[in-house]
Amino acid sequence: MNKEIKLLKKVNCPENVIEHCKAVCMKSMEMASNIKNVDLKLLQKGALLHDIGRSETHSIQHAIKGVEIAKKYGYDESVCNIIERHIGAGITRKEAIKLGLPEKSYVPVTLEEKIVAHSDNLLSGTKPVDLEFVINKWHKNMDDPEENIKRLIKLDEELKGGN
């Protein structure tokens, strides 16, 4: 069994979260197959651990909790950045303040961060969804989703372009 899956179980991640993390990993690897210069080992670790913070909370704070857990178990900054920056298409410093997160940017920067964030967007649990589904969901769940939706579409176009 994979080291990351063992860790998800050790920290008592719910089984549906573990299955979702596996699905995000598979989607990420599939997406990466069309993109050059992706660190596949890093991508796999980050994808599997992106929701490890859900072992403690299902709020937006799960990204922060996830980084704390990953650091505790010796994961480096590159894995922690994937965990921290996977929410939506990223969260700007200004949005982070409104959401009660520590003041900084949570927008994905590296290819691996972008791939995991977008793979997570394109899955509802373990089921694939399209961009329209995500946009509709964000319109229902966010007060002012327009900037987030612009980032989502830009991210989708960037990753489909194959880099």
N, C-alpha and C positions, 0 to 999 in steps of 0.2 A: 504494500500500500504506500502511496505517495506520502512523503514527509509532511507536506502542507495539509493534506486531508487528515492525517493523524493529529496534527495540531488543531485543526478546526474541531475535531471530536474531543480532544483533550480540554479545550476551553468551553465545551458545551454549546457549540453552535447548534441551533435547531437543524434537524435533518433536511427540511425544505431549503434552508439557507445553503447547506452543504451541496445539495443537488443543484441549486442555482449557481453556486460558485463553479461547479464542474461544467455546467452548460456555458457559463461565461468564458471559461478556459477553452472549451472546444470552439466556440464562436471566435474567440480571439486568435486562436491558431489558424482557423480557416481564413480570417481576415488578413492575417500576417502573410499568408502564402502568396498574396498578390503585391506585397510591399517589400522593397529592398532594405537591407541593413537593420533588421529587427533582431534584437537579442531574444531568442526564443526561450531560453531558460529563465531569463528575467520575466518575460511575458507570462510564462506558465506560473511561476511563483506568485506574481502580482495578481493575476486573474483568479487563482485559487484562493488567495487571501484577501481579496478586495473587500469582502463583507465580514471579515473576522470580528469586527467591532459589534456586529449584530448579536454576538454572544452576550453582550451587556445592554445594548439599547437598539431600538429600531428607529430612533429619531435621526435627524441629520448628523447628530453628534457621533454616529457610529463610525464615521471616517476618522475622527480624532481618537476615539477609543481603540479603533483598529490599529492605528499607528503605535499607540502605547503598548498594546499587546505584542505587536510584531517586534518592536524594539526589545521588549522583555525577553523574547525568544531568539534574539540575536540577528534579526534581519536588518540588512543595511538600508541606507538612505534611498537607494533606487527602488527597492520594494516598498518602503514606507511611503514614498512619493506617489506610487501607483495607488496605494490604499487611500491616501489623503485626497488625491485629485480625481477620484473616479465618479464623483457625484454629478449626475447630469452631464452637461457638456462643459463642466467646470463652474466655479463660483468666483466672482471677482471679489477683490478686497471690500468694495462698497457693499456688495450683496452679503458677504460674510458677516459684516457688522450688523446688518439688519436681521440676520438669522441667528445671531448670538454665538457665532464661531469666533475663535481667535482671529484678530485682524491681520489678514494676509490673503494673497491670491491662492485659490484652489483650482485654477485653470490648468488642465493637463498641458505639459510642455514637450516631453519626449514622445517618440512614436509609441513606445510601450504604454505610456500613460494614456495617450489618446485612444489606442486600440482597446484597452480594457474599459475605459469610460464608455466608448461607443458600443462595444459588445454588450455591456451592461444595459445600455439604453435600448438595444434591439432585442431584448428578452424580457418577457413578463413571466417571472418564475423561471421555468425551463422552456417556455414556448416562444418561438421566434415571433416578433412583431415588426411592422414596417414603420418608416419615419412618420407617416400620417397618424398612426396609432399613438406614437410618443408625443407628437405635437398636440393632438386632441387631449391626451392625458394631462399634459402640462397646462393647457388652457383651463382645464377643470380644477387643477390642484394648486396653481400659482396665482398670486395676486396680479403680477405684471410679468408675464412670461416672454415678452417680445425679444428682449436682449438674449435670453437663454435660448430661444428658438433660433435666432440668427446664428449663435455659436454652434448649436446642434447641426444646422444645415451646412455651415462652413466645415465642421468636423466631418460630416458625412461625405461631402464633396472631396475633401482632402484625402480621406482614406480610400474612397472609391477610385481616385485618380491614380492609385498605386505608387504615389510619391515619386 
